[in-house]
């Protein structure tokens, strides 16, 4: 099924063609109920009567119109020409609780009709015979993805159309019905049942994945110095409820610090890129990444898929070697001794000046605090109202429960933050302390916190 934007279609479908009948032509007081008329039928056909939460349930809405009736008696409902001049009403597609309806792309050759005021495409099927009549069969396909257990009742599904037995040919308006009749048929209700995932055997790291999955990892580079960084890429493929489960947790790894994490869903494949920093020389590999999932195939069970460990070669950081200065056996105050002594003094002076120039720069540990804030913020459950004060407390070597105070701006300024930045950071901390939205904070608040942390990360804070 493929739906067109509602705004683009309303102008075309807004004008019903009931006014096309000549003045004085007999009009029915309301749509006729043709549920007992064998020329048109409507039915719902679920592929599964019940399935586990997280498993898409396919439903087909099938409409059949007798071939002769479709060709000679149906009249358009709207100003826009449709391949099938009918409208389907399916109230259960809107506002269903306990899950969501997924749109399915229609293949080539699908035929247009109206669905709840929008344009939809129905797939033609082979003609069928019923009671000695030949019906043109078309199907609309939907998928229901339940996120909580319970029953969903599909009721109130109707097919509206108009027909006539006599027509006049108008040179300007074309074929006009003399005795137009508006009618409708209803589909019997259908039921979908979503079953709760079993508690028995559920792994503690299960994040809602349902289906069948594989997981692969790759790291680049594999030859790294202590303090160096690498990129770990995790790819999850298979069949399942992609986009509706929590990505597996990357780390913590012994001797490796997670600096950043980004996930992306592309063509039914989940790709996670994670930046890591090597903190210890004894690291020999990146451990496997795990994904716990539930496979619904009978009898249904939990499984864990793991990637292969990735070997690493970790090297000590290269230390700059100081050249040995030969000491001549000649008298101490020879010209060569004076030159060498001047060079050594100059080197010492440069080292002192460099050390002084770096006093105002953040340390690697301070950079790690900002990276840790970013990583925790994008993970499921990342609560900016908790993480932001924790970051400020870490920078000031204070208790997170006490860091938000009227003196916070002055403390940040005394520690080395510019006055304007210190005031802005403290104001945001007070705003978050008074808020109640937790990990559902508005996007603009989260972005302000992220931007403030990045600005503070450019300054060394000495509490």
FENHU-V310502 format. One record per pair of residues at least 24 apart in sequence whose C-alpha atoms are under 6 Angstrom apart, sorted by sequence separation. I is the first residue (numbers start at 1). J is the second residue. If there is no record, write none. Layout:
I,J ; I,J
This chain:
40,64 ; 160,184 ; 213,237 ; 255,279 ; 286,310 ; 40,65 ; 159,184 ; 213,238 ; 255,280 ; 285,310 ; 39,65 ; 159,185 ; 212,238 ; 285,311 ; 39,66 ; 87,114 ; 88,115 ; 89,116 ; 158,185 ; 212,239 ; 285,312 ; 83,111 ; 87,115 ; 158,186 ; 211,239 ; 255,283 ; 284,312 ; 83,112 ; 84,113 ; 157,186 ; 211,240 ; 82,112 ; 157,187 ; 210,240 ; 82,113 ; 210,241 ; 237,269 ; 236,269 ; 281,314 ; 155,189 ; 236,270 ; 154,189 ; 235,270 ; 154,190 ; 209,245 ; 235,271 ; 153,190 ; 208,245 ; 234,271 ; 153,191 ; 207,245 ; 234,272 ; 152,191 ; 207,246 ; 233,272 ; 152,192 ; 233,273 ; 102,143 ; 151,192 ; 232,273 ; 101,143 ; 151,193 ; 232,274 ; 101,144 ; 150,193 ; 231,274 ; 248,291 ; 100,144 ; 150,194 ; 231,275 ; 100,145 ; 149,194 ; 230,275 ; 416,461 ; 99,145 ; 149,195 ; 230,276 ; 415,461 ; 99,146 ; 149,196 ; 229,276 ; 385,432 ; 415,462 ; 98,146 ; 99,147 ; 229,277 ; 415,463 ; 98,147 ; 228,277 ; 98,148 ; 228,278 ; 227,278 ; 226,278 ; 227,279 ; 226,279 ; 385,438 ; 226,281 ; 383,438 ; 383,439 ; 382,439 ; 381,439 ; 17,77 ; 16,77 ; 17,78 ; 16,78 ; 92,154 ; 15,78 ; 15,79 ; 13,78 ; 90,157 ; 396,463 ; 12,80 ; 66,134 ; 67,135 ; 89,157 ; 66,135 ; 67,136 ; 89,158 ; 65,135 ; 88,158 ; 64,135 ; 65,136 ; 88,159 ; 64,136 ; 87,159 ; 64,137 ; 87,160 ; 63,137 ; 86,160 ; 63,138 ; 86,161 ; 62,138 ; 62,139 ; 61,139 ; 61,140 ; 60,140 ; 60,141 ; 59,141 ; 59,142 ; 210,293 ; 212,295 ; 58,142 ; 209,293 ; 210,294 ; 211,295 ; 58,143 ; 210,295 ; 57,143 ; 206,292 ; 56,143 ; 57,144 ; 75,162 ; 56,144 ; 74,162 ; 75,163 ; 56,145 ; 74,163 ; 225,314 ; 73,163 ; 222,312 ; 223,313 ; 224,314 ; 225,315 ; 226,316 ; 73,164 ; 216,307 ; 225,316 ; 226,317 ; 54,146 ; 215,307 ; 225,317 ; 53,146 ; 54,147 ; 53,147 ; 53,148 ; 362,459 ; 362,460 ; 361,460 ; 360,460 ; 1,104 ; 2,105 ; 1,105 ; 2,106 ; 1,106 ; 6,118 ; 259,371 ; 4,119 ; 260,375 ; 3,119 ; 3,120 ; 2,120 ; 2,121 ; 1,121 ; 1,140 ; 1,141 ; 53,194 ; 50,192 ; 52,194 ; 53,195 ; 49,192 ; 50,193 ; 51,194 ; 52,195 ; 53,196 ; 43,187 ; 50,194 ; 51,195 ; 42,187 ; 33,183 ; 34,184 ; 35,185 ; 31,182 ; 32,183 ; 33,184 ; 34,185 ; 31,183 ; 33,185 ; 21,177 ; 54,210
